[in-house]
Amino acid sequence: MKAYDEVFRDCQYIHGFTEEDVQKFLDLANVFSGMNVLDAMCGNGVLSKELIKIKGINLSLLDKSENQLKAAKKQIKNAKFYAESILKTTFEDEKFDKLLQNQHH
């Protein structure tokens, strides 16, 4: 995991996407109040930073990089954070209405 953390240590935004692109993505995702939402492979939380503005959602962020989650925690309050792989999670009983993935590689 250290290599991943080192490579993405200074990543500040989704590679190649603008703020407008992120907003279009969120509009298409159709997330609304009352939903349980997982931002999988959240990176530094660029999507979650916008998602958390939707009042009444329960937001969880997942990323295998501790450094990325630290960056996300600085920007996002009132969310759950999971430092683990999407391939093996610990939230077996947790149910999500939406799973969003910020895949940029």
N, CA, C and O atoms as a GROMACS GRO file, in nm:
protein
  420
    1MET      N    1   0.082  -0.120   0.000
    1MET     CA    2   0.000   0.000   0.000
    1MET      C    3   0.086   0.126   0.000
    1MET      O    4   0.041   0.231  -0.046
    2LYS      N    5   0.205   0.119   0.049
    2LYS     CA    6   0.290   0.237   0.056
    2LYS      C    7   0.314   0.298  -0.083
    2LYS      O    8   0.316   0.420  -0.097
    3ALA      N    9   0.333   0.214  -0.184
    3ALA     CA   10   0.355   0.267  -0.318
    3ALA      C   11   0.235   0.347  -0.365
    3ALA      O   12   0.250   0.455  -0.421
    4TYR      N   13   0.116   0.294  -0.342
    4TYR     CA   14  -0.007   0.365  -0.380
    4TYR      C   15  -0.015   0.498  -0.308
    4TYR      O   16  -0.045   0.600  -0.369
    5ASP      N   17   0.012   0.497  -0.177
    5ASP     CA   18   0.007   0.621  -0.099
    5ASP      C   19   0.108   0.722  -0.151
    5ASP      O   20   0.078   0.841  -0.158
    6GLU      N   21   0.225   0.677  -0.186
    6GLU     CA   22   0.329   0.769  -0.234
    6GLU      C   23   0.291   0.830  -0.369
    6GLU      O   24   0.306   0.951  -0.388
    7VAL      N   25   0.244   0.750  -0.460
    7VAL     CA   26   0.209   0.799  -0.593
    7VAL      C   27   0.097   0.901  -0.585
    7VAL      O   28   0.100   1.002  -0.655
    8PHE      N   29  -0.002   0.876  -0.501
    8PHE     CA   30  -0.119   0.963  -0.496
    8PHE      C   31  -0.119   1.059  -0.378
    8PHE      O   32  -0.221   1.119  -0.346
    9ARG      N   33  -0.004   1.074  -0.313
    9ARG     CA   34   0.008   1.161  -0.196
    9ARG      C   35  -0.042   1.301  -0.223
    9ARG      O   36  -0.112   1.360  -0.140
   10ASP      N   37  -0.008   1.357  -0.338
   10ASP     CA   38  -0.040   1.496  -0.366
   10ASP      C   39  -0.156   1.514  -0.463
   10ASP      O   40  -0.181   1.625  -0.510
   11CYS      N   41  -0.226   1.406  -0.493
   11CYS     CA   42  -0.339   1.415  -0.585
   11CYS      C   43  -0.446   1.505  -0.525
   11CYS      O   44  -0.495   1.478  -0.415
   12GLN      N   45  -0.484   1.609  -0.595
   12GLN     CA   46  -0.583   1.704  -0.544
   12GLN      C   47  -0.717   1.697  -0.615
   12GLN      O   48  -0.816   1.750  -0.565
   13TYR      N   49  -0.721   1.633  -0.728
   13TYR     CA   50  -0.846   1.630  -0.803
   13TYR      C   51  -0.848   1.507  -0.894
   13TYR      O   52  -0.743   1.450  -0.923
   14ILE      N   53  -0.963   1.468  -0.938
   14ILE     CA   54  -0.973   1.356  -1.031
   14ILE      C   55  -0.898   1.394  -1.158
   14ILE      O   56  -0.923   1.500  -1.215
   15HIS      N   57  -0.808   1.308  -1.201
   15HIS     CA   58  -0.726   1.337  -1.318
   15HIS      C   59  -0.811   1.354  -1.443
   15HIS      O   60  -0.885   1.264  -1.482
   16GLY      N   61  -0.799   1.470  -1.506
   16GLY     CA   62  -0.867   1.494  -1.633
   16GLY      C   63  -1.010   1.541  -1.621
   16GLY      O   64  -1.073   1.566  -1.724
   17PHE      N   65  -1.064   1.555  -1.502
   17PHE     CA   66  -1.203   1.597  -1.485
   17PHE      C   67  -1.208   1.736  -1.421
   17PHE      O   68  -1.127   1.769  -1.334
   18THR      N   69  -1.302   1.815  -1.465
   18THR     CA   70  -1.322   1.949  -1.411
   18THR      C   71  -1.431   1.945  -1.305
   18THR      O   72  -1.500   1.844  -1.289
   19GLU      N   73  -1.448   2.054  -1.232
   19GLU     CA   74  -1.557   2.063  -1.135
   19GLU      C   75  -1.692   2.046  -1.205
   19GLU      O   76  -1.785   1.988  -1.149
   20GLU      N   77  -1.703   2.098  -1.326
   20GLU     CA   78  -1.828   2.085  -1.404
   20GLU      C   79  -1.856   1.938  -1.434
   20GLU      O   80  -1.970   1.893  -1.427
   21ASP      N   81  -1.751   1.863  -1.469
   21ASP     CA   82  -1.766   1.720  -1.496
   21ASP      C   83  -1.816   1.646  -1.372
   21ASP      O   84  -1.904   1.560  -1.381
   22VAL      N   85  -1.761   1.681  -1.257
   22VAL     CA   86  -1.802   1.618  -1.132
   22VAL      C   87  -1.949   1.647  -1.105
   22VAL      O   88  -2.024   1.557  -1.065
   23GLN      N   89  -1.991   1.771  -1.126
   23GLN     CA   90  -2.130   1.807  -1.102
   23GLN      C   91  -2.224   1.732  -1.196
   23GLN      O   92  -2.331   1.688  -1.154
   24LYS      N   93  -2.186   1.717  -1.322
   24LYS     CA   94  -2.268   1.640  -1.417
   24LYS      C   95  -2.282   1.495  -1.371
   24LYS      O   96  -2.390   1.437  -1.377
   25PHE      N   97  -2.171   1.438  -1.325
   25PHE     CA   98  -2.173   1.301  -1.276
   25PHE      C   99  -2.270   1.288  -1.158
   25PHE      O  100  -2.349   1.194  -1.153
   26LEU      N  101  -2.263   1.381  -1.065
   26LEU     CA  102  -2.351   1.376  -0.948
   26LEU      C  103  -2.497   1.394  -0.986
   26LEU      O  104  -2.585   1.332  -0.926
   27ASP      N  105  -2.524   1.480  -1.084
   27ASP     CA  106  -2.661   1.497  -1.132
   27ASP      C  107  -2.714   1.366  -1.190
   27ASP      O  108  -2.829   1.328  -1.166
   28LEU      N  109  -2.631   1.297  -1.266
   28LEU     CA  110  -2.671   1.169  -1.326
   28LEU      C  111  -2.689   1.060  -1.220
   28LEU      O  112  -2.769   0.968  -1.238
   29ALA      N  113  -2.615   1.069  -1.112
   29ALA     CA  114  -2.621   0.968  -1.007
   29ALA      C  115  -2.755   0.970  -0.933
   29ALA      O  116  -2.793   0.869  -0.873
   30ASN      N  117  -2.826   1.082  -0.937
   30ASN     CA  118  -2.959   1.093  -0.876
   30ASN      C  119  -2.959   1.055  -0.728
   30ASN      O  120  -3.034   0.969  -0.684
   31VAL      N  121  -2.872   1.122  -0.653
   31VAL     CA  122  -2.864   1.100  -0.509
   31VAL      C  123  -2.952   1.203  -0.440
   31VAL      O  124  -2.950   1.321  -0.474
   32PHE      N  125  -3.031   1.157  -0.340
   32PHE     CA  126  -3.118   1.250  -0.271
   32PHE      C  127  -3.127   1.215  -0.123
   32PHE      O  128  -3.080   1.110  -0.080
   33SER      N  129  -3.188   1.304  -0.047
   33SER     CA  130  -3.200   1.292   0.098
   33SER      C  131  -3.258   1.156   0.138
   33SER      O  132  -3.349   1.104   0.073
   34GLY      N  133  -3.203   1.100   0.245
   34GLY     CA  134  -3.250   0.972   0.296
   34GLY      C  135  -3.172   0.852   0.245
   34GLY      O  136  -3.192   0.741   0.293
   35MET      N  137  -3.086   0.873   0.148
   35MET     CA  138  -3.010   0.761   0.091
   35MET      C  139  -2.884   0.731   0.170
   35MET      O  140  -2.824   0.820   0.231
   36ASN      N  141  -2.846   0.604   0.169
   36ASN     CA  142  -2.716   0.560   0.219
   36ASN      C  143  -2.626   0.547   0.097
   36ASN      O  144  -2.654   0.468   0.007
   37VAL      N  145  -2.518   0.624   0.094
   37VAL     CA  146  -2.432   0.632  -0.024
   37VAL      C  147  -2.290   0.592   0.012
   37VAL      O  148  -2.236   0.637   0.113
   38LEU      N  149  -2.231   0.508  -0.072
   38LEU     CA  150  -2.090   0.470  -0.058
   38LEU      C  151  -2.012   0.531  -0.173
   38LEU      O  152  -2.042   0.506  -0.289
   39ASP      N  153  -1.911   0.610  -0.139
   39ASP     CA  154  -1.816   0.661  -0.238
   39ASP      C  155  -1.698   0.566  -0.234
   39ASP      O  156  -1.608   0.580  -0.150
   40ALA      N  157  -1.698   0.468  -0.325
   40ALA     CA  158  -1.597   0.364  -0.329
   40ALA      C  159  -1.475   0.414  -0.404
   40ALA      O  160  -1.487   0.481  -0.507
   41MET      N  161  -1.357   0.380  -0.353
   41MET     CA  162  -1.232   0.429  -0.411
   41MET      C  163  -1.236   0.581  -0.416
   41MET      O  164  -1.211   0.642  -0.520
   42CYS      N  165  -1.268   0.640  -0.303
   42CYS     CA  166  -1.299   0.782  -0.293
   42CYS      C  167  -1.180   0.874  -0.314
   42CYS      O  168  -1.200   0.993  -0.340
   43GLY      N  169  -1.059   0.824  -0.305
   43GLY     CA  170  -0.943   0.912  -0.316
   43GLY      C  171  -0.948   1.018  -0.207
   43GLY      O  172  -0.975   0.987  -0.091
   44ASN      N  173  -0.922   1.142  -0.244
   44ASN     CA  174  -0.921   1.250  -0.145
   44ASN      C  175  -1.060   1.308  -0.119
   44ASN      O  176  -1.072   1.409  -0.050
   45GLY      N  177  -1.164   1.245  -0.173
   45GLY     CA  178  -1.300   1.284  -0.141
   45GLY      C  179  -1.361   1.390  -0.231
   45GLY      O  180  -1.456   1.458  -0.190
   46VAL      N  181  -1.309   1.405  -0.352
   46VAL     CA  182  -1.360   1.511  -0.440
   46VAL      C  183  -1.510   1.496  -0.468
   46VAL      O  184  -1.581   1.596  -0.471
   47LEU      N  185  -1.558   1.374  -0.488
   47LEU     CA  186  -1.702   1.354  -0.509
   47LEU      C  187  -1.779   1.371  -0.378
   47LEU      O  188  -1.884   1.434  -0.376
   48SER      N  189  -1.725   1.316  -0.272
   48SER     CA  190  -1.792   1.324  -0.143
   48SER      C  191  -1.805   1.466  -0.092
   48SER      O  192  -1.900   1.500  -0.022
   49LYS      N  193  -1.709   1.549  -0.127
   49LYS     CA  194  -1.714   1.690  -0.087
   49LYS      C  195  -1.840   1.756  -0.141
   49LYS      O  196  -1.897   1.843  -0.076
   50GLU      N  197  -1.884   1.714  -0.258
   50GLU     CA  198  -2.008   1.765  -0.316
   50GLU      C  199  -2.129   1.687  -0.264
   50GLU      O  200  -2.234   1.745  -0.238
   51LEU      N  201  -2.113   1.556  -0.249
   51LEU     CA  202  -2.224   1.473  -0.200
   51LEU      C  203  -2.271   1.516  -0.062
   51LEU      O  204  -2.391   1.518  -0.035
   52ILE      N  205  -2.177   1.551   0.025
   52ILE     CA  206  -2.212   1.585   0.163
   52ILE      C  207  -2.300   1.710   0.171
   52ILE      O  208  -2.363   1.736   0.273
   53LYS      N  209  -2.304   1.788   0.064
   53LYS     CA  210  -2.389   1.907   0.059
   53LYS      C  211  -2.537   1.871   0.047
   53LYS      O  212  -2.624   1.954   0.073
   54ILE      N  213  -2.565   1.747   0.006
   54ILE     CA  214  -2.704   1.700  -0.005
   54ILE      C  215  -2.750   1.666   0.136
   54ILE      O  216  -2.704   1.569   0.196
   55LYS      N  217  -2.842   1.744   0.186
   55LYS     CA  218  -2.889   1.727   0.324
   55LYS      C  219  -2.957   1.592   0.340
   55LYS      O  220  -3.035   1.549   0.255
   56GLY      N  221  -2.927   1.525   0.450
   56GLY     CA  222  -2.998   1.404   0.486
   56GLY      C  223  -2.944   1.275   0.427
   56GLY      O  224  -3.008   1.170   0.443
   57ILE      N  225  -2.829   1.278   0.359
   57ILE     CA  226  -2.774   1.151   0.312
   57ILE      C  227  -2.678   1.096   0.417
   57ILE      O  228  -2.617   1.172   0.493
   58ASN      N  229  -2.666   0.966   0.421
   58ASN     CA  230  -2.569   0.897   0.506
   58ASN      C  231  -2.455   0.856   0.416
   58ASN      O  232  -2.471   0.770   0.330
   59LEU      N  233  -2.340   0.917   0.435
   59LEU     CA  234  -2.227   0.900   0.343
   59LEU      C  235  -2.117   0.817   0.406
   59LEU      O  236  -2.079   0.839   0.521
   60SER      N  237  -2.066   0.722   0.328
   60SER     CA  238  -1.950   0.641   0.367
   60SER      C  239  -1.847   0.652   0.256
   60SER      O  240  -1.881   0.651   0.138
   61LEU      N  241  -1.721   0.663   0.295
   61LEU     CA  242  -1.611   0.672   0.200
   61LEU      C  243  -1.519   0.552   0.219
   61LEU      O  244  -1.490   0.512   0.332
   62LEU      N  245  -1.474   0.495   0.108
   62LEU     CA  246  -1.388   0.379   0.112
   62LEU      C  247  -1.269   0.402   0.020
   62LEU      O  248  -1.286   0.441  -0.096
   63ASP      N  249  -1.149   0.380   0.072
   63ASP     CA  250  -1.030   0.384  -0.012
   63ASP      C  251  -0.922   0.303   0.058
   63ASP      O  252  -0.914   0.302   0.181
   64LYS      N  253  -0.840   0.236  -0.019
   64LYS     CA  254  -0.734   0.156   0.042
   64LYS      C  255  -0.615   0.240   0.086
   64LYS      O  256  -0.526   0.190   0.156
   65SER      N  257  -0.611   0.365   0.048
   65SER     CA  258  -0.501   0.453   0.083
   65SER      C  259  -0.532   0.534   0.209
   65SER      O  260  -0.627   0.613   0.212
   66GLU      N  261  -0.453   0.514   0.312
   66GLU     CA  262  -0.468   0.591   0.436
   66GLU      C  263  -0.446   0.740   0.409
   66GLU      O  264  -0.515   0.825   0.466
   67ASN      N  265  -0.348   0.772   0.323
   67ASN     CA  266  -0.319   0.912   0.292
   67ASN      C  267  -0.436   0.981   0.224
   67ASN      O  268  -0.468   1.096   0.255
   68GLN      N  269  -0.501   0.912   0.132
   68GLN     CA  270  -0.616   0.970   0.064
   68GLN      C  271  -0.730   0.992   0.162
   68GLN      O  272  -0.797   1.096   0.158
   69LEU      N  273  -0.754   0.896   0.251
   69LEU     CA  274  -0.861   0.912   0.350
   69LEU      C  275  -0.831   1.025   0.447
   69LEU      O  276  -0.922   1.096   0.489
   70LYS      N  277  -0.704   1.044   0.483
   70LYS     CA  278  -0.668   1.158   0.569
   70LYS      C  279  -0.704   1.289   0.501
   70LYS      O  280  -0.757   1.380   0.565
   71ALA      N  281  -0.676   1.298   0.371
   71ALA     CA  282  -0.710   1.420   0.295
   71ALA      C  283  -0.862   1.437   0.290
   71ALA      O  284  -0.912   1.549   0.304
   72ALA      N  285  -0.935   1.329   0.271
   72ALA     CA  286  -1.081   1.337   0.266
   72ALA      C  287  -1.139   1.380   0.401
   72ALA      O  288  -1.232   1.460   0.406
   73LYS      N  289  -1.084   1.326   0.510
   73LYS     CA  290  -1.133   1.360   0.644
   73LYS      C  291  -1.117   1.508   0.676
   73LYS      O  292  -1.195   1.564   0.754
   74LYS      N  293  -1.017   1.572   0.617
   74LYS     CA  294  -0.996   1.715   0.640
   74LYS      C  295  -1.109   1.798   0.580
   74LYS      O  296  -1.140   1.906   0.630
   75GLN      N  297  -1.171   1.748   0.474
   75GLN     CA  298  -1.274   1.822   0.402
   75GLN      C  299  -1.416   1.780   0.437
   75GLN      O  300  -1.510   1.857   0.420
   76ILE      N  301  -1.432   1.658   0.486
   76ILE     CA  302  -1.565   1.600   0.500
   76ILE      C  303  -1.589   1.557   0.644
   76ILE      O  304  -1.512   1.480   0.702
   77LYS      N  305  -1.696   1.607   0.700
   77LYS     CA  306  -1.735   1.570   0.836
   77LYS      C  307  -1.865   1.490   0.827
   77LYS      O  308  -1.930   1.488   0.722
   78ASN      N  309  -1.902   1.427   0.934
   78ASN     CA  310  -2.027   1.352   0.942
   78ASN      C  311  -2.037   1.242   0.836
   78ASN      O  312  -2.140   1.226   0.770
   79ALA      N  313  -1.930   1.167   0.821
   79ALA     CA  314  -1.929   1.054   0.729
   79ALA      C  315  -1.852   0.939   0.795
   79ALA      O  316  -1.779   0.959   0.892
   80LYS      N  317  -1.872   0.820   0.742
   80LYS     CA  318  -1.795   0.703   0.788
   80LYS      C  319  -1.681   0.682   0.689
   80LYS      O  320  -1.696   0.704   0.569
   81PHE      N  321  -1.566   0.641   0.742
   81PHE     CA  322  -1.448   0.621   0.659
   81PHE      C  323  -1.397   0.478   0.677
   81PHE      O  324  -1.386   0.427   0.788
   82TYR      N  325  -1.365   0.414   0.564
   82TYR     CA  326  -1.315   0.277   0.564
   82TYR      C  327  -1.184   0.272   0.486
   82TYR      O  328  -1.182   0.303   0.367
   83ALA      N  329  -1.076   0.234   0.554
   83ALA     CA  330  -0.945   0.221   0.489
   83ALA      C  331  -0.926   0.074   0.452
   83ALA      O  332  -0.864  -0.003   0.524
   84GLU      N  333  -0.981   0.039   0.338
   84GLU     CA  334  -0.974  -0.100   0.294
   84GLU      C  335  -1.004  -0.110   0.145
   84GLU      O  336  -1.047  -0.014   0.081
   85SER      N  337  -0.980  -0.227   0.091
   85SER     CA  338  -1.004  -0.253  -0.050
   85SER      C  339  -1.152  -0.276  -0.074
   85SER      O  340  -1.222  -0.333   0.009
   86ILE      N  341  -1.199  -0.233  -0.188
   86ILE     CA  342  -1.338  -0.258  -0.227
   86ILE      C  343  -1.361  -0.408  -0.249
   86ILE      O  344  -1.475  -0.455  -0.247
   87LEU      N  345  -1.254  -0.483  -0.271
   87LEU     CA  346  -1.265  -0.626  -0.294
   87LEU      C  347  -1.287  -0.705  -0.165
   87LEU      O  348  -1.334  -0.819  -0.169
   88LYS      N  349  -1.253  -0.644  -0.051
   88LYS     CA  350  -1.271  -0.712   0.078
   88LYS      C  351  -1.306  -0.605   0.181
   88LYS      O  352  -1.218  -0.537   0.234
   89THR      N  353  -1.435  -0.592   0.209
   89THR     CA  354  -1.481  -0.488   0.302
   89THR      C  355  -1.525  -0.550   0.434
   89THR      O  356  -1.546  -0.671   0.445
   90THR      N  357  -1.538  -0.465   0.535
   90THR     CA  358  -1.578  -0.511   0.667
   90THR      C  359  -1.721  -0.471   0.702
   90THR      O  360  -1.767  -0.498   0.813
   91PHE      N  361  -1.793  -0.407   0.610
   91PHE     CA  362  -1.929  -0.362   0.642
   91PHE      C  363  -2.035  -0.454   0.583
   91PHE      O  364  -2.119  -0.412   0.503
   92GLU      N  365  -2.030  -0.580   0.623
   92GLU     CA  366  -2.121  -0.682   0.570
   92GLU      C  367  -2.268  -0.648   0.590
   92GLU      O  368  -2.351  -0.675   0.503
   93ASP      N  369  -2.302  -0.588   0.705
   93ASP     CA  370  -2.442  -0.560   0.735
   93ASP      C  371  -2.488  -0.425   0.682
   93ASP      O  372  -2.607  -0.395   0.686
   94GLU      N  373  -2.397  -0.345   0.633
   94GLU     CA  374  -2.429  -0.212   0.583
   94GLU      C  375  -2.496  -0.224   0.446
   94GLU      O  376  -2.452  -0.302   0.361
   95LYS      N  377  -2.600  -0.148   0.425
   95LYS     CA  378  -2.669  -0.149   0.295
   95LYS      C  379  -2.661  -0.009   0.236
   95LYS      O  380  -2.674   0.091   0.307
   96PHE      N  381  -2.638  -0.004   0.106
   96PHE     CA  382  -2.625   0.124   0.037
   96PHE      C  383  -2.729   0.134  -0.074
   96PHE      O  384  -2.756   0.037  -0.145
   97ASP      N  385  -2.787   0.253  -0.088
   97ASP     CA  386  -2.880   0.280  -0.197
   97ASP      C  387  -2.804   0.313  -0.326
   97ASP      O  388  -2.850   0.283  -0.436
   98LYS      N  389  -2.688   0.374  -0.310
   98LYS     CA  390  -2.605   0.411  -0.425
   98LYS      C  391  -2.460   0.382  -0.393
   98LYS      O  392  -2.413   0.407  -0.281
   99LEU      N  393  -2.389   0.331  -0.490
   99LEU     CA  394  -2.246   0.313  -0.481
   99LEU      C  395  -2.187   0.393  -0.598
   99LEU      O  396  -2.214   0.365  -0.714
  100LEU      N  397  -2.106   0.491  -0.564
  100LEU     CA  398  -2.041   0.572  -0.666
  100LEU      C  399  -1.893   0.538  -0.666
  100LEU      O  400  -1.833   0.519  -0.560
  101GLN      N  401  -1.836   0.532  -0.784
  101GLN     CA  402  -1.694   0.497  -0.794
  101GLN      C  403  -1.621   0.602  -0.876
  101GLN      O  404  -1.660   0.635  -0.988
  102ASN      N  405  -1.518   0.654  -0.819
  102ASN     CA  406  -1.437   0.758  -0.879
  102ASN      C  407  -1.315   0.690  -0.942
  102ASN      O  408  -1.203   0.707  -0.894
  103GLN      N  409  -1.336   0.615  -1.046
  103GLN     CA  410  -1.228   0.541  -1.112
  103GLN      C  411  -1.162   0.630  -1.217
  103GLN      O  412  -1.229   0.679  -1.308
  104HIS      N  413  -1.032   0.650  -1.202
  104HIS     CA  414  -0.964   0.741  -1.295
  104HIS      C  415  -0.835   0.686  -1.351
  104HIS      O  416  -0.756   0.762  -1.408
  105HIS      N  417  -0.809   0.558  -1.337
  105HIS     CA  418  -0.683   0.501  -1.388
  105HIS      C  419  -0.707   0.430  -1.518
  105HIS      O  420  -0.614   0.375  -1.577
   0.00000   0.00000   0.00000
